[in-house]
Amino acid sequence: MIDAEGFRANVGIILCNHEKHLLWARRIGQNAWQFPQGGIRKNETPEAALYRELREEVGLQEQHVEIIGMTHEWLRYHLPRQLIRRDRQPLCIGQKQRWFLLRLLGEDHDVCLDTSQQPEFDHWRWVDYWHPLNEVVDFKREVYASALKELAPLLFPNT
């Protein structure tokens, strides 16, 4: 769903383990790392999109995770000019995202990157909470920083 301003509605997924490390995934065939994320379909709630994307991208079911929190507002980023598909209507100039912080209730072996016909990722690892800001592509860095900053008190209440 693309809104009137040209932003595609999307969910971002920050998944932590019991050690408060985050799942960090490499896009298939690239040296590009990111959190799982995906579009919200028409008539789909952000929470429903979260569970669908979680299943499609990392093979986890609803019972494998618990929702710890969600960003209060939509966080937006613009796509670089070379990534904007000007031949498509409506024109999408970026993403607006609701970010969810989840805790893994299952085990590492529950993560499976090849459950869909077109996998997004070919490798994943656990990283320290702020590590993604060092590796994420530049145009997403500000949104990642905003989401991590807003959600950090839920994992680290005394900081």
N, C-alpha and C positions, 0 to 999 in steps of 0.2 A: 504494500500500500504506500503510495507516494502522496504526500500532502500538497496543499496548494502552493507552498513555498519551495517544493522540489526535494523534500527530505523523505527518504524511505524509512518507515517505522521498523524497528529492529530491537532485538533483545541481545544483551551481552551477558556472558556467563562467567563468573569468577567462582571457581570451585576450589575449596580448600580441603586439606586432609586434617587429621587429628593433631598434627604438628604445626598447623597453621601455615603450611606451604601451599602454593597455588599450582593448579594444573596449567601448564604452558605447552601449547601445541604448535608444531611446525606444519605450515601449509604444504600440501603434497607437491613434490617436485621443485620446491623453492627453499631458499634459506630465509624464510619470512616466518616469524613466530607471532602468535596472537592467542587471545582467549577465544573460546568458542563463541559464535554469535550467529544470528540469522534473522531473516525477515519475519514480520508478523503478517499473517494472511488476513484477508477480509473476513470480518466477523469472528476473529480469533483474539482472545485476551492475551496480554503479555505473558501471563503465567502459563497458559496453554502453549504458546509459542516456545517458551522456555523449555518445557518438557519435551516437545517435539524436536527442537533443535538439539537438546541434550542427547536424546535417543539417536537421532540421525548422525550427529557429528562425533560423539564419543561413546555411544552404545549403552549409556546409563538409563535406567528406568526410574520412575518417580520414587520407588521404594529404596533406591540406592542413595538418595540425597535428602537433605532437609534444607528448606529455605531459611536463611538467617536474616536476610534483609534485602531491600531494594532501594535504588536511588529514588529520591522524592520527585525529581523533575526529569524531563527528557534531556539528555546530553547530546549535543550535535557536533558533527564534524563535516567539513566540506571535502569532497573528492578532489584530487589534483586534476587539472584540466585534461591531461592525457587519458584519464580513466572515465571521464564523462562520455556517455554514449549519446551523442547528439542526434542520432538517427532514430531514437526511441522516444515514444510519447506515452505518458507524460515524462518530461525530462527530469532525471534524477541527478541532483547536484551534491547529494551527501546522505548521511544517515542521521536519524534521530533515534537514540537508544535509551531504553530502560535497562539498567544494570542490576543483576541479581547476584547476591553472595550466597553460595551454597556450601554445605558441609557434606563431604562424602561419608555415608554411613556404611557403604559396602567396602570392598577390598580393591586394591590396585588392579588385580586381575579382572575386575568387572569392567574396566575401561577397555573398549574395543573400537578401533578407528575404522574398521571396514564393514560396518553393518548396513551401509547404504550403497546404492548402485554407483554413486559418484562420491567417494570419500573426499573430505576436505583436508584431512591431515594424514601424514605418514609417520609421525613420531610425536611423543609427548614426554614430559618430565615434570617433576615437582621443583619449584623454585621459591626463593624467599619472596615475601610479600611485595616488596618494592622493585624487585628485579625486572619485571616486564617494562618498566619505564626506560630501561637501558636498551631494550631490544625491539620494541614495537616500532613499526614504520612511523616516520615523522608526522604524517598528517593525522594519525590517531592518538598521538602522545598526550595531547591536552585532555582529551576525553578520558583516556585511561587514568591520568593523574587525578582528574576530578572524581571519577568513580572510586578509585582506590582510597582517596582522601576521605570521601564521604562515608564509605563503608568500613574503614579501618577501626573506628571505635567499637564496632560490633565484635571484632576479634581481639582487639587490644584495648580494653576499656580503661586501663590505668595510664594510657599515654596521651 
